[in-house]
Amino acid sequence: MVLFVVTVLLYVFGLVFLYGVIRLAVRHGMEDLEARRPQVLRGAQSASADDRAFLRENSFLGGN
């Protein structure tokens, strides 16, 4: 009976521990995404500006 109680307690505490670890990992991942968002947006704006400049210089490729 004592073995059963110890097993249940370890199982429950293990699940609580894993929940905390997963929650911490997700929070850090979301913070990393938020930190990288401005860099990604700048890269996308730069890429679209480069595409527009390329099409201006090579208008025959744009089909206009």
Distance bins in CASP14 RR format, pairs under 12 A and 6 or more apart:
PFRMAT RR
TARGET T0000
AUTHOR 0000-0000-0000
RMODE 2
METHOD distances of the structure
MODEL  1
1 7 0 0 0 0 0 1 0 0 0 0 0
1 8 0 0 0 0 0 1 0 0 0 0 0
2 8 0 0 0 0 0 1 0 0 0 0 0
2 9 0 0 0 0 0 1 0 0 0 0 0
3 9 0 0 0 0 0 1 0 0 0 0 0
3 10 0 0 0 0 0 1 0 0 0 0 0
4 10 0 0 0 0 0 1 0 0 0 0 0
4 11 0 0 0 0 0 1 0 0 0 0 0
5 11 0 0 0 0 0 1 0 0 0 0 0
5 12 0 0 0 0 0 1 0 0 0 0 0
6 12 0 0 0 0 0 1 0 0 0 0 0
6 13 0 0 0 0 0 1 0 0 0 0 0
7 13 0 0 0 0 0 1 0 0 0 0 0
7 14 0 0 0 0 0 1 0 0 0 0 0
8 14 0 0 0 0 0 1 0 0 0 0 0
8 15 0 0 0 0 0 1 0 0 0 0 0
9 15 0 0 0 0 0 1 0 0 0 0 0
9 16 0 0 0 0 0 1 0 0 0 0 0
10 16 0 0 0 0 0 1 0 0 0 0 0
10 17 0 0 0 0 0 1 0 0 0 0 0
11 17 0 0 0 0 0 1 0 0 0 0 0
11 18 0 0 0 0 0 1 0 0 0 0 0
12 18 0 0 0 0 0 1 0 0 0 0 0
12 19 0 0 0 0 0 1 0 0 0 0 0
13 19 0 0 0 0 0 1 0 0 0 0 0
13 20 0 0 0 0 0 1 0 0 0 0 0
14 20 0 0 0 0 1 0 0 0 0 0 0
14 21 0 0 0 0 1 0 0 0 0 0 0
14 22 0 0 0 0 0 1 0 0 0 0 0
15 21 0 0 0 0 0 1 0 0 0 0 0
15 22 0 0 0 0 0 1 0 0 0 0 0
16 22 0 0 0 0 0 1 0 0 0 0 0
16 23 0 0 0 0 0 1 0 0 0 0 0
17 23 0 0 0 0 0 1 0 0 0 0 0
17 24 0 0 0 0 0 1 0 0 0 0 0
18 24 0 0 0 0 0 1 0 0 0 0 0
18 25 0 0 0 0 0 1 0 0 0 0 0
19 25 0 0 0 0 0 1 0 0 0 0 0
19 26 0 0 0 0 0 1 0 0 0 0 0
20 26 0 0 0 0 1 0 0 0 0 0 0
20 27 0 0 0 0 1 0 0 0 0 0 0
20 28 0 0 0 0 0 1 0 0 0 0 0
21 27 0 0 0 0 0 1 0 0 0 0 0
21 28 0 0 0 0 0 1 0 0 0 0 0
22 28 0 0 0 0 0 1 0 0 0 0 0
22 29 0 0 0 0 0 1 0 0 0 0 0
23 29 0 0 0 0 0 1 0 0 0 0 0
23 30 0 0 0 0 0 1 0 0 0 0 0
24 30 0 0 0 0 0 1 0 0 0 0 0
24 31 0 0 0 0 0 1 0 0 0 0 0
25 31 0 0 0 0 0 1 0 0 0 0 0
25 32 0 0 0 0 0 1 0 0 0 0 0
26 32 0 0 0 0 0 1 0 0 0 0 0
26 33 0 0 0 0 0 1 0 0 0 0 0
27 33 0 0 0 0 0 1 0 0 0 0 0
27 34 0 0 0 0 0 1 0 0 0 0 0
28 34 0 0 0 0 0 1 0 0 0 0 0
28 35 0 0 0 0 0 1 0 0 0 0 0
29 35 0 0 0 0 1 0 0 0 0 0 0
29 36 0 0 0 0 1 0 0 0 0 0 0
30 36 0 0 0 0 0 1 0 0 0 0 0
30 37 0 0 0 0 0 1 0 0 0 0 0
31 37 0 0 0 0 0 1 0 0 0 0 0
32 39 0 0 0 0 0 1 0 0 0 0 0
32 40 0 0 0 0 0 1 0 0 0 0 0
33 39 0 0 0 0 0 1 0 0 0 0 0
33 40 0 0 0 0 1 0 0 0 0 0 0
34 40 0 0 0 0 0 1 0 0 0 0 0
34 41 0 0 0 0 0 1 0 0 0 0 0
36 42 0 0 0 0 0 1 0 0 0 0 0
36 43 0 0 0 0 0 1 0 0 0 0 0
37 43 0 0 0 0 0 1 0 0 0 0 0
37 44 0 0 0 0 0 1 0 0 0 0 0
38 44 0 0 0 0 0 1 0 0 0 0 0
38 45 0 0 0 0 0 1 0 0 0 0 0
39 45 0 0 0 0 0 1 0 0 0 0 0
39 46 0 0 0 0 0 1 0 0 0 0 0
40 46 0 0 0 0 0 1 0 0 0 0 0
40 47 0 0 0 0 0 1 0 0 0 0 0
41 47 0 0 0 0 0 1 0 0 0 0 0
41 48 0 0 0 0 0 1 0 0 0 0 0
42 48 0 0 0 0 0 1 0 0 0 0 0
42 49 0 0 0 0 0 1 0 0 0 0 0
43 49 0 0 0 0 1 0 0 0 0 0 0
43 50 0 0 0 0 1 0 0 0 0 0 0
43 51 0 0 0 0 0 1 0 0 0 0 0
44 50 0 0 0 0 0 1 0 0 0 0 0
44 51 0 0 0 0 0 1 0 0 0 0 0
45 51 0 0 0 0 0 1 0 0 0 0 0
45 52 0 0 0 0 0 1 0 0 0 0 0
46 52 0 0 0 0 0 1 0 0 0 0 0
46 53 0 0 0 0 0 1 0 0 0 0 0
47 53 0 0 0 0 0 1 0 0 0 0 0
47 54 0 0 0 0 0 1 0 0 0 0 0
48 54 0 0 0 0 0 1 0 0 0 0 0
48 55 0 0 0 0 0 1 0 0 0 0 0
49 55 0 0 0 0 0 1 0 0 0 0 0
49 56 0 0 0 0 0 1 0 0 0 0 0
50 56 0 0 0 0 0 1 0 0 0 0 0
50 57 0 0 0 0 0 1 0 0 0 0 0
51 57 0 0 0 0 0 1 0 0 0 0 0
51 58 0 0 0 0 0 1 0 0 0 0 0
51 61 0 0 0 0 0 1 0 0 0 0 0
51 62 0 0 0 0 0 1 0 0 0 0 0
52 58 0 0 0 0 0 1 0 0 0 0 0
52 59 0 0 0 0 0 1 0 0 0 0 0
52 62 0 0 0 0 0 1 0 0 0 0 0
53 59 0 0 0 0 0 1 0 0 0 0 0
54 60 0 0 0 0 0 1 0 0 0 0 0
54 61 1 0 0 1 0 0 0 0 0 0 0
54 62 0 0 0 0 1 0 0 0 0 0 0
55 61 1 0 0 1 0 0 0 0 0 0 0
55 62 1 0 1 0 0 0 0 0 0 0 0
55 63 0 0 0 0 1 0 0 0 0 0 0
55 64 0 0 0 0 1 0 0 0 0 0 0
56 62 0 0 0 0 1 0 0 0 0 0 0
56 64 0 0 0 0 0 1 0 0 0 0 0
58 64 0 0 0 0 0 1 0 0 0 0 0
END
